[in-house]
Amino acid sequence: MPLQKVKMLWDVFVAFGKVGVLAYGGGPSMIPLMQEEVVEVNRWLTVEEFTDALAMGNALPGPIATKMSAYVGYKIAGGWGAFAGLAGTVCPSLALMLILATFFFEYRNHPKVQSMLKGVRPAVVALLAQVTYEVAQKSYPFQAKMASAWGTYLITGATFGAVIFLGLHPAWAILASAVIGYLVY
């Protein structure tokens, strides 16, 4: 394997490793950090490409962070790139999980541990709100005429209402939205 390819694989592993180490709260909380690494720092994808990959990843079953890291790795470095991205995303949390699990079960009810968890939760919500805002900026035709934007807003409202108020499983909502989008647009 050429040295340049090995360096690229290492860069992919390290970039997603940083995301894996710094993200707390599961796959969705990794997305803002992943976007920073992929779009801003390394410039592997544009914001539009990242948003499209995120939309497609959310339409497929499984954890979003692993799908995104494998996709980005594959796009820039082929099959080994997908493996490097996936390994970078998973290895830090796997190692930390094995280490922390030994202590967490013993100390999970300790007031200091509970306080730390209460402090981290709002930060995760803020990160999710940030990525939601950024995806919405790219997804909604804010600058377009309102008449042409109604379809997008109706799909959003109907999906939100069906999931929150009717209890529709998110997978069915995503599938229905994809079909409606295909038919309407």
C-alpha positions as CSV (number, residue, x, y, z in Angstrom):
1,M,0.0,0.0,0.0
2,P,1.5,3.4,-0.9
3,L,2.6,5.6,1.9
4,Q,0.2,8.4,0.8
5,K,-2.7,6.0,1.2
6,V,-1.5,4.8,4.6
7,K,-1.3,8.5,5.7
8,M,-4.9,9.2,4.4
9,L,-6.2,6.1,6.3
10,W,-4.4,7.3,9.5
11,D,-5.9,10.8,9.0
12,V,-9.4,9.3,8.7
13,F,-8.8,7.1,11.8
14,V,-7.5,10.1,13.9
15,A,-10.3,12.4,12.7
16,F,-13.0,10.0,13.7
17,G,-11.1,8.9,16.8
18,K,-11.3,12.6,18.0
19,V,-15.0,12.5,17.4
20,G,-15.3,9.2,19.2
21,V,-13.3,10.5,22.2
22,L,-15.0,13.9,22.6
23,A,-18.7,13.0,21.9
24,Y,-20.9,12.1,24.8
25,G,-24.5,11.0,24.5
26,G,-24.5,8.6,21.6
27,G,-24.5,8.8,17.8
28,P,-26.6,12.0,17.3
29,S,-24.4,14.0,19.6
30,M,-21.4,13.0,17.5
31,I,-22.8,14.7,14.4
32,P,-21.7,18.3,15.2
33,L,-18.2,17.2,16.0
34,M,-18.1,15.0,12.9
35,Q,-19.3,17.8,10.8
36,E,-16.5,20.0,12.2
37,E,-13.8,17.4,11.4
38,V,-15.2,16.4,8.0
39,V,-16.3,19.8,6.6
40,E,-14.3,22.5,8.4
41,V,-11.0,20.9,9.5
42,N,-10.2,18.4,6.8
43,R,-12.5,19.7,4.0
44,W,-13.3,16.1,2.8
45,L,-17.0,17.0,2.1
46,T,-18.9,20.2,1.5
47,V,-21.8,21.1,3.9
48,E,-24.3,20.1,1.3
49,E,-22.6,16.7,0.8
50,F,-22.5,16.2,4.6
51,T,-26.1,17.1,4.9
52,D,-27.1,14.7,2.1
53,A,-25.1,11.9,3.7
54,L,-26.8,12.7,7.1
55,A,-30.2,12.5,5.5
56,M,-29.5,9.2,3.8
57,G,-27.9,7.8,6.9
58,N,-30.9,8.7,9.0
59,A,-33.1,6.9,6.5
60,L,-31.2,3.6,7.0
61,P,-31.3,1.4,10.0
62,G,-28.5,1.4,12.6
63,P,-26.5,4.0,14.5
64,I,-25.9,7.2,12.6
65,A,-22.3,7.9,13.7
66,T,-21.0,4.6,12.4
67,K,-22.9,5.0,9.1
68,M,-21.5,8.5,8.7
69,S,-17.9,7.6,9.5
70,A,-18.0,4.6,7.2
71,Y,-19.5,6.6,4.4
72,V,-17.0,9.5,4.7
73,G,-14.1,7.1,5.0
74,Y,-15.3,5.2,1.9
75,K,-15.9,8.4,-0.1
76,I,-12.3,9.7,0.5
77,A,-10.3,6.4,0.8
78,G,-12.4,3.5,-0.5
79,G,-13.1,0.3,1.5
80,W,-10.1,0.7,3.8
81,G,-11.2,4.3,4.4
82,A,-14.6,3.0,5.5
83,F,-12.9,0.6,7.9
84,A,-10.6,3.3,9.3
85,G,-13.5,5.7,9.8
86,L,-15.6,3.1,11.5
87,A,-12.6,1.9,13.7
88,G,-11.8,5.5,14.7
89,T,-15.4,6.1,15.7
90,V,-15.9,2.9,17.7
91,C,-12.5,2.1,19.3
92,P,-12.4,5.1,21.7
93,S,-15.8,4.5,23.1
94,L,-15.3,0.7,23.3
95,A,-12.1,1.2,25.2
96,L,-13.6,3.8,27.5
97,M,-16.7,1.7,28.0
98,L,-14.7,-1.3,29.1
99,I,-12.7,0.8,31.5
100,L,-15.5,2.9,32.9
101,A,-17.9,-0.1,33.2
102,T,-15.8,-1.5,36.0
103,F,-16.2,1.6,38.0
104,F,-19.6,2.9,37.0
105,F,-21.6,0.0,38.4
106,E,-19.9,0.5,41.8
107,Y,-20.3,4.3,41.8
108,R,-23.3,5.1,39.6
109,N,-25.5,6.2,42.5
110,H,-22.8,8.4,44.0
111,P,-24.0,12.1,44.2
112,K,-20.9,13.4,42.4
113,V,-21.4,11.0,39.5
114,Q,-25.1,12.0,39.3
115,S,-24.2,15.6,39.4
116,M,-21.7,15.1,36.5
117,L,-24.4,13.4,34.4
118,K,-26.9,16.2,35.1
119,G,-24.3,18.7,34.0
120,V,-23.5,16.9,30.7
121,R,-27.1,16.4,29.5
122,P,-27.8,20.1,28.7
123,A,-24.6,20.3,26.7
124,V,-25.7,17.3,24.6
125,V,-29.0,18.9,24.0
126,A,-27.3,22.1,22.9
127,L,-25.1,20.2,20.4
128,L,-28.1,18.4,19.0
129,A,-29.9,21.8,18.6
130,Q,-26.8,23.2,16.8
131,V,-26.7,20.5,14.2
132,T,-30.5,20.6,13.8
133,Y,-30.2,24.3,13.1
134,E,-27.4,23.8,10.6
135,V,-29.2,21.0,8.8
136,A,-32.4,23.1,8.7
137,Q,-30.5,26.0,7.1
138,K,-29.5,23.7,4.2
139,S,-32.7,21.7,4.0
140,Y,-35.3,24.4,4.0
141,P,-35.8,26.8,1.1
142,F,-35.8,30.0,3.3
143,Q,-34.8,32.2,0.4
144,A,-37.3,30.6,-2.0
145,K,-40.8,31.8,-2.6
146,M,-43.1,30.7,0.2
147,A,-45.4,28.9,-2.3
148,S,-42.6,26.6,-3.3
149,A,-41.6,26.0,0.3
150,W,-45.0,24.8,1.5
151,G,-44.3,21.1,0.6
152,T,-41.2,21.0,2.8
153,Y,-42.9,22.6,5.7
154,L,-45.9,20.3,5.4
155,I,-43.7,17.2,5.4
156,T,-41.8,18.5,8.4
157,G,-45.0,19.3,10.4
158,A,-46.8,16.1,9.4
159,T,-43.7,14.0,10.4
160,F,-43.3,15.8,13.7
161,G,-47.0,15.4,14.5
162,A,-47.1,11.8,13.5
163,V,-44.1,10.9,15.6
164,I,-44.7,13.1,18.7
165,F,-48.5,13.0,19.0
166,L,-49.6,9.8,17.2
167,G,-46.6,7.7,18.3
168,L,-45.6,6.7,14.8
169,H,-42.2,4.9,14.9
170,P,-39.5,7.3,13.4
171,A,-38.4,4.7,10.9
172,W,-41.9,4.7,9.3
173,A,-42.0,8.5,9.4
174,I,-38.7,8.7,7.6
175,L,-39.8,6.1,5.0
176,A,-43.1,7.9,4.4
177,S,-41.3,11.2,4.1
178,A,-38.9,9.8,1.5
179,V,-41.8,8.4,-0.5
180,I,-43.7,11.7,-0.3
181,G,-40.6,13.6,-1.2
182,Y,-40.0,11.4,-4.2
183,L,-43.6,11.9,-5.4
184,V,-43.8,15.6,-4.7
185,Y,-40.4,16.8,-5.8
